[in-house]
Amino acid sequence: MSALAKVPCTIVTGFLGAGKTTLVRHVLENADGRRLAVIVNEFGDVGIDGEILKSCGIESCTEDSIVELSNGCICCTVADDFVPALKALLDRPNPPEHIVIETSGLALPKPLVKAFNWPEIASRVTVDGVIAVVDGAAVAAGRFADDPEAIARQRAEDSSLDHDNPLEEVFEDQLLCADLVVMNKADLMSAAERRDVVGQIGKTLPKAVKVVEVQNGKVALAVLLGMGAAAESDLANRPSHHDLEGEHDHDDFDTFIIDLPSLAQPQALVDRIANATGQHDILRIKGFADIAGKPMRLLVQGVGARIQHQFDRAWRADEPRQGRLVVIGEKGFDKEAIRALILG
């Protein structure tokens, strides 16, 4: 079967809070009648990202076309979760015309691209393109802009530093596998910062890979879909820090859930989250809250000191008005102290 006869799949990768779900939602909202399906990978036990997408109410992408994989990182559960989920979508009487795959923030994209060569799916799907979404404001603040030469000097001077920064490795692997880099949150940066971040990203990227500067994940579908990259046949040009490893794990990261009581108003919760983030090594917070007397569910998303909240949809009659947050951080962070700060 030729590549043109295969169902194209777009892999959306990017670090925690970069704006992957916002970009995927933008794709769904501008599908223009094209039948789309989404496979979304969660890190943790609460399907927050899937819930955000399902609340779009888009005719071309019904709720049963959004598949959540929450049993661990998608690149580690290919055989058990990803391949069966992909086959189930393809076997539908009216299969999708394009599949968008949103990885977790901790996923390495290359193992997922490799999975498209598995015999069960190789003749039916192709990786149309890998899109790396970057939080431009975070990179401008230096969170993932480490100077390799400075790191090498520091490692040479300190014998305890015998391994790479795992966060930087994840970030670089996502860039190295990309066909397009979306530098999101450009509106939070000055022109000088945007030029600097594009320059920093460019040091990792092959020259052929372009960086587009956007806000709120708004990129024309003509740019995002239809690349025809066939990335599964181009693995040699997508190097990874983990190429010599049989598999990888995420022992550097941890996650837990906070059940929230009904709240009188949003700002108190936002202030407590900001306080907890300032005191502890929290990478990402996302979830929902119930505001007493309000028919709408409050969506909460936090990256570093930036906490965003908005009412995203009405509570359904068949669901409990239960607020929950997923908190993601580096291994060893103080879960009980964070829980106490957020619950007040």
C-alpha positions as CSV (number, residue, x, y, z in Angstrom):
1,M,0.0,0.0,0.0
2,S,1.4,3.4,-0.9
3,A,2.0,6.2,1.6
4,L,-0.8,8.1,-0.1
5,A,-3.3,5.3,0.7
6,K,-2.3,5.3,4.4
7,V,-4.2,7.3,7.0
8,P,-1.9,10.2,8.0
9,C,-1.2,10.7,11.7
10,T,0.3,13.9,13.3
11,I,2.2,13.5,16.5
12,V,2.1,16.5,18.8
13,T,4.9,16.5,21.4
14,G,6.2,19.1,23.7
15,F,7.1,19.7,27.3
16,L,4.6,20.1,30.2
17,G,2.3,23.0,29.7
18,A,3.7,24.1,26.4
19,G,0.2,24.3,24.9
20,K,-0.3,20.9,23.1
21,T,-3.9,20.5,24.1
22,T,-4.7,24.1,23.1
23,L,-3.1,23.4,19.7
24,V,-5.0,20.1,19.2
25,R,-8.3,21.8,20.2
26,H,-7.6,24.5,17.6
27,V,-7.1,21.8,15.0
28,L,-10.4,20.2,15.9
29,E,-12.3,23.5,15.9
30,N,-11.0,24.3,12.4
31,A,-11.3,20.8,10.8
32,D,-13.8,22.1,8.2
33,G,-15.7,18.9,8.1
34,R,-12.7,16.6,7.9
35,R,-13.1,13.4,10.0
36,L,-10.5,13.6,12.7
37,A,-9.7,11.4,15.7
38,V,-7.4,12.1,18.6
39,I,-5.4,9.8,20.8
40,V,-4.4,11.7,23.9
41,N,-1.8,10.3,26.4
42,E,-2.1,11.2,30.1
43,F,0.6,11.2,32.7
44,G,-1.4,10.4,35.8
45,D,-4.8,8.9,36.6
46,V,-7.2,11.7,35.7
47,G,-8.0,12.3,32.0
48,I,-7.8,16.1,32.1
49,D,-6.5,16.7,28.6
50,G,-9.1,14.3,27.1
51,E,-11.8,16.1,29.0
52,I,-10.7,19.5,27.7
53,L,-10.9,18.2,24.1
54,K,-14.2,16.4,24.6
55,S,-15.8,19.7,25.8
56,C,-15.3,21.3,22.4
57,G,-18.6,20.0,21.0
58,I,-17.2,19.7,17.5
59,E,-19.3,17.7,15.0
60,S,-16.3,16.4,13.0
61,C,-14.7,14.9,16.1
62,T,-17.3,13.3,18.4
63,E,-16.5,12.1,21.9
64,D,-15.9,8.5,20.8
65,S,-13.3,9.8,18.4
66,I,-11.2,11.0,21.3
67,V,-9.2,8.1,22.8
68,E,-7.4,8.5,26.1
69,L,-4.5,6.3,27.1
70,S,-3.8,6.7,30.8
71,N,-1.8,3.6,31.7
72,G,1.6,5.4,31.4
73,C,3.8,7.1,28.9
74,I,2.6,6.3,25.4
75,C,6.2,5.6,24.3
76,C,6.5,2.9,27.0
77,T,3.1,1.1,26.3
78,V,3.1,0.8,22.6
79,A,2.2,-2.8,22.4
80,D,-0.4,-2.8,25.2
81,D,-2.1,0.5,24.5
82,F,-1.1,2.5,21.5
83,V,-1.2,0.0,18.7
84,P,-4.6,-1.5,19.8
85,A,-6.1,2.0,20.1
86,L,-4.9,2.9,16.6
87,K,-6.2,-0.3,15.1
88,A,-9.6,0.2,16.8
89,L,-9.9,3.6,15.1
90,L,-8.8,2.3,11.7
91,D,-11.3,-0.7,11.9
92,R,-14.3,1.6,12.3
93,P,-16.9,1.5,9.5
94,N,-16.2,5.1,8.9
95,P,-12.5,5.5,9.9
96,P,-10.9,8.9,10.5
97,E,-9.3,10.8,7.6
98,H,-6.5,12.1,9.9
99,I,-5.4,11.1,13.4
100,V,-3.8,13.5,15.8
101,I,-1.8,12.0,18.6
102,E,-1.0,14.2,21.7
103,T,1.8,12.7,23.8
104,S,2.3,13.4,27.4
105,G,4.8,16.1,28.3
106,L,7.3,13.4,29.4
107,A,7.2,11.3,26.2
108,L,10.1,10.8,23.9
109,P,8.6,10.9,20.4
110,K,11.1,8.7,18.6
111,P,9.9,5.4,20.1
112,L,6.4,6.3,19.1
113,V,7.4,7.1,15.5
114,K,9.2,3.7,15.5
115,A,5.9,2.0,16.4
116,F,4.5,3.0,13.0
117,N,6.7,0.3,11.5
118,W,5.0,-2.5,13.5
119,P,3.5,-5.1,11.1
120,E,0.0,-4.7,12.5
121,I,-0.2,-1.1,11.4
122,A,2.7,-0.4,9.0
123,S,0.6,-0.8,5.9
124,R,-2.3,1.3,7.2
125,V,-0.9,4.5,8.8
126,T,2.0,6.9,8.3
127,V,3.4,9.7,10.4
128,D,2.4,12.8,8.4
129,G,4.6,15.0,10.7
130,V,5.9,15.4,14.2
131,I,5.1,18.8,15.8
132,A,7.1,20.0,18.8
133,V,5.3,22.7,20.8
134,V,7.6,24.8,22.9
135,D,6.7,27.2,25.7
136,G,8.6,30.2,24.4
137,A,8.2,32.2,27.6
138,A,9.6,29.3,29.7
139,V,12.6,28.9,27.4
140,A,13.2,32.7,27.6
141,A,13.3,32.4,31.3
142,G,16.0,29.8,31.1
143,R,14.2,26.7,32.2
144,F,15.3,24.6,29.2
145,A,18.0,26.8,27.7
146,D,21.0,25.2,29.4
147,D,24.4,26.0,27.8
148,P,25.9,22.6,26.9
149,E,29.5,24.0,27.3
150,A,28.7,25.4,30.7
151,I,27.2,22.1,31.8
152,A,30.3,20.2,30.6
153,R,32.5,22.6,32.5
154,Q,30.4,22.2,35.7
155,R,30.3,18.5,35.4
156,A,34.1,18.4,35.0
157,E,34.5,20.5,38.2
158,D,31.9,18.5,40.3
159,S,32.3,14.7,40.3
160,S,28.7,14.4,41.7
161,L,27.3,15.6,38.3
162,D,27.7,12.4,36.4
163,H,24.5,12.6,34.4
164,D,22.6,14.9,32.1
165,N,19.7,17.0,33.2
166,P,16.7,14.7,32.4
167,L,14.4,17.6,31.7
168,E,16.8,19.0,29.1
169,E,17.2,15.6,27.5
170,V,13.4,15.3,27.1
171,F,13.2,18.8,25.6
172,E,16.0,18.2,23.1
173,D,14.7,14.8,22.0
174,Q,11.4,16.4,21.2
175,L,13.1,19.0,19.1
176,L,15.3,16.5,17.4
177,C,12.4,14.4,16.2
178,A,10.3,17.4,15.0
179,D,9.3,18.3,11.4
180,L,7.9,21.6,12.7
181,V,8.4,23.6,15.9
182,V,5.6,25.7,17.2
183,M,6.9,28.4,19.6
184,N,3.8,29.1,21.6
185,K,3.0,31.9,24.0
186,A,4.9,34.4,21.8
187,D,2.5,37.1,23.2
188,L,4.2,36.8,26.6
189,M,7.6,37.6,25.1
190,S,9.4,40.7,23.8
191,A,10.7,40.8,20.3
192,A,14.2,40.4,21.6
193,E,13.2,37.4,23.6
194,R,11.5,35.8,20.6
195,R,14.6,36.2,18.5
196,D,16.8,34.8,21.3
197,V,14.6,31.7,21.8
198,V,14.3,31.0,18.1
199,G,18.1,31.2,18.0
200,Q,18.5,28.8,20.9
201,I,16.1,26.3,19.4
202,G,17.8,26.6,16.1
203,K,21.1,25.3,17.6
204,T,19.4,22.0,18.2
205,L,17.3,21.7,15.0
206,P,18.4,20.7,11.5
207,K,18.3,23.7,9.2
208,A,15.3,22.3,7.3
209,V,13.0,22.3,10.4
210,K,11.2,25.7,10.7
211,V,10.1,27.5,13.9
212,V,6.7,29.3,13.8
213,E,5.9,31.9,16.5
214,V,2.3,31.7,17.7
215,Q,0.0,32.5,20.6
216,N,-2.7,30.2,22.0
217,G,-1.7,27.4,19.6
218,K,-3.3,29.1,16.6
219,V,-1.5,27.7,13.5
220,A,-3.2,27.3,10.1
221,L,-4.2,23.7,9.4
222,A,-2.4,23.9,6.1
223,V,0.8,24.3,8.0
224,L,0.1,21.6,10.6
225,L,-1.5,18.8,8.5
226,G,-0.4,17.4,5.2
227,M,3.4,17.5,5.6
228,G,3.8,14.0,4.1
229,A,7.0,13.5,6.2
230,A,6.6,9.7,6.5
231,A,8.7,10.1,9.7
232,E,8.7,6.3,10.3
233,S,10.9,5.9,7.3
234,D,13.2,8.8,8.3
235,L,14.4,7.6,11.8
236,A,18.1,8.0,11.0
237,N,17.7,11.8,10.7
238,R,15.9,12.0,14.1
239,P,18.7,11.4,16.7
240,S,17.9,10.9,20.3
241,H,19.8,10.8,23.6
242,H,18.2,7.4,24.1
243,D,19.1,5.7,20.8
244,L,21.4,3.2,22.5
245,E,18.8,2.3,25.2
246,G,16.3,-0.5,24.8
247,E,13.7,1.5,26.8
248,H,13.4,4.4,29.1
249,D,11.6,5.2,32.3
250,H,10.3,8.3,34.1
251,D,11.7,7.8,37.5
252,D,12.7,11.4,37.6
253,F,9.1,12.5,37.7
254,D,6.1,11.9,39.9
255,T,2.4,12.7,40.0
256,F,-0.5,12.7,42.4
257,I,-4.1,13.8,42.6
258,I,-5.8,16.3,44.9
259,D,-9.6,16.1,45.3
260,L,-11.0,19.6,45.7
261,P,-14.1,20.6,47.7
262,S,-16.7,22.9,46.2
263,L,-15.2,26.5,46.3
264,A,-16.8,29.9,46.8
265,Q,-14.8,31.6,44.1
266,P,-11.8,30.8,41.8
267,Q,-9.2,33.4,42.9
268,A,-8.6,31.8,46.3
269,L,-7.7,28.5,44.7
270,V,-5.5,30.2,42.1
271,D,-3.6,32.1,44.9
272,R,-3.1,28.9,46.8
273,I,-1.8,27.1,43.7
274,A,0.6,30.0,43.0
275,N,1.8,29.8,46.6
276,A,2.4,26.1,46.4
277,T,4.2,26.4,43.1
278,G,6.5,29.1,44.5
279,Q,7.5,26.9,47.4
280,H,7.8,23.5,45.8
281,D,9.3,21.9,42.6
282,I,6.0,21.7,40.8
283,L,6.3,21.4,37.0
284,R,2.6,21.4,36.1
285,I,-0.9,21.5,37.6
286,K,-4.0,20.9,35.7
287,G,-7.6,20.0,36.6
288,F,-11.1,21.1,37.3
289,A,-12.9,22.8,40.2
290,D,-16.6,23.2,41.2
291,I,-17.5,26.8,42.1
292,A,-20.6,26.9,44.2
293,G,-23.6,28.4,42.5
294,K,-22.0,28.3,39.1
295,P,-23.4,25.9,36.4
296,M,-20.0,25.8,34.6
297,R,-16.9,23.8,35.4
298,L,-13.7,25.7,36.1
299,L,-10.7,24.6,34.2
300,V,-7.4,25.2,35.9
301,Q,-4.0,24.9,34.3
302,G,-0.6,26.0,35.7
303,V,2.9,26.1,34.5
304,G,5.4,27.6,36.9
305,A,4.1,30.9,38.2
306,R,1.5,31.2,35.4
307,I,-1.9,29.9,36.6
308,Q,-4.7,30.1,34.1
309,H,-8.4,29.5,34.8
310,Q,-11.6,29.7,32.8
311,F,-15.1,28.2,32.8
312,D,-14.9,25.6,30.0
313,R,-18.3,23.9,30.0
314,A,-21.5,23.2,32.0
315,W,-21.4,20.3,34.4
316,R,-23.4,17.4,33.0
317,A,-26.4,16.0,34.8
318,D,-24.8,12.5,35.0
319,E,-21.5,13.5,36.5
320,P,-20.6,14.4,40.1
321,R,-19.5,18.0,40.6
322,Q,-16.1,16.9,41.9
323,G,-13.0,19.0,41.5
324,R,-9.7,17.3,41.0
325,L,-6.2,18.5,40.3
326,V,-3.2,16.5,38.9
327,V,0.1,17.7,40.2
328,I,3.3,16.8,38.3
329,G,6.8,17.4,39.6
330,E,10.3,16.0,40.0
331,K,10.7,12.9,42.1
332,G,10.9,13.6,45.8
333,F,8.7,16.7,46.0
334,D,6.7,17.0,49.2
335,K,3.2,15.9,48.2
336,E,1.6,16.4,51.6
337,A,2.9,19.9,52.0
338,I,1.7,20.8,48.5
339,R,-1.7,19.2,49.2
340,A,-2.0,21.2,52.5
341,L,-1.1,24.5,50.7
342,I,-3.6,24.0,47.9
343,L,-6.5,22.8,50.1
344,G,-5.8,25.6,52.6
